[in-house]
Amino acid sequence: LFGVSRIRRNLPSSQAAAGHPNLSFCEGSSGWESKTVPLALHGDGTPVAGIGKAWSRMLDIFSWTSLVAVGETLDYTFLIYAAFTQLLTKTSMDTAWRLITWSFNILRSGVWPEADAFGRRYNDFAPLSKDAERVGSLLAGGYRACLFVVRGDLDYYAHTLGLRSHTSSMPCSWCPCTSTPGDPMNWREFRKQVRFG
Amino acid sequence: VLGFLRKYGRARFAVAHSLQSESVGRYAGNTLRDLNKKLGAAPLHEAAHRFRTPMKAELCGLHTTEREQTLLLPHVVFAVMHRDYPSEFKKKLLGPPAALEKFWSEMVVVDSGFALSWRHRTKPGYSQSLPEPPRTSQSFLEPPRAPRSFWEALGGSGRLWEDLGGSGRLWEALGGSWFCSVSPG
């Protein structure tokens, strides 16, 4: 399709990012442009044992990168967590996600937190610890970072992030379209009588 | 995980490749040793995770479902890199000089927050520069209002549509009368 590559770049010109809480730091502050690092969080499962065999074992890997870094991918990709998919239960990732989101929230604020990921205040349960000592001080000399991109494939969005599955009857997390044949909101229906569009 | 990386496949290759330049010692390329050396200095965070017990472990009488797992928390890595590795911090997080300002300058502040603009790519008259597509039906000529609401359904406001002049050229360029024959709905 002619021009699709150019048009795709323009797709973000929608106001989907307007009022997003991850971008709230810019309101009322100045000079944040040179101190805020945009980040991407990537997650995916990859076979690491028995590749191509029935007993293949998958590893779910989560990593983050800076969106402005230049160089080899391995150089600026930072691992967060890896777990064998076969060992995960429905609640396995609860702790990991709590820690990961807590960490990214701290990065956005740019200061050391006053409580841990489970809401326990350092000054209460560990007043002599290093964590309690640095509460409220700058994390990295005034630099901070905000999560700007969540990278992954459709399987990761559906099964790990809990968004709508691309194989379900309502495949889109952005709009109420359906994939049911004959449904007025079917995304493949472009006749005049349909409601979608 | 470390044992696994040592023993198996692609992951081992990737890790070995990343450590290749720094591998020193009696046996160059000893991935496990190099990785341990690296992770030994890394700010690791331990937390209990609930896991399914492997069948073999269950047969051995182990029924523990909560295991301590290690995470490299992004904010700790960020802080440690800034404190202990300033040159790496600049190179791997801040990017080239003025890259941050350049990134954010491609954003435009709107009343309610932020919207990406990519102004340098959305030039006025952009739609006019697209070639004429072959016209196959009358419905193709109708300037569709529907695609605009299509954008709205996607969470946008039709801003791109306005930037492109509000004509049907974008959809024509997308190559299908099936796009342009959408009714206003």
Interface residues (C-beta under 8 A of the other chain):
Chain A: L1 F2 G3 V4 R6 I7 R9 N10 L11 P12 S13 S14 Q15 A16 A17 A18 G19 H20 L23 S24 C26 E27 W32 E33 S34 K35 T36 V37 P38 L39 T46 V48 A49 I51 L59 W64 S66 L67 V68 A69 V70 G71 L74 D75 Y76 F78 L79 I80 Y81 A82 A83 Q86 L87 L88 T89 T91 S92 D94 T95 A96 L99 I100 S103 F104 I106 L107 W112 A117 L139 A140 G141 Y143 A145 W174 C175 P176 C177 F190 R191 K192 Q193 V194 R195 F196 G197
Chain B: V1 F4 Y8 G9 R10 A11 A14 H17 S18 H45 A47 A48 H49 R50 F51 R52 P54 Q69 L71 L72 L73 P74 H75 V76 V77 F78 A79 M81 H82 R83 F89 K91 K92 L93 L94 G95 P96 A99 L100 E101 K102 F103 W104 S105 V109 V110 S112 G113 F114 A115 L116 S117 W118 R121 T122 L130 P131 A146 P147 S149 F150 W151 A153 L154 G155 G156 S157 R159 L160 D163 L170 A173 L174 G175 W178 F179 S181 V182 S183 G185
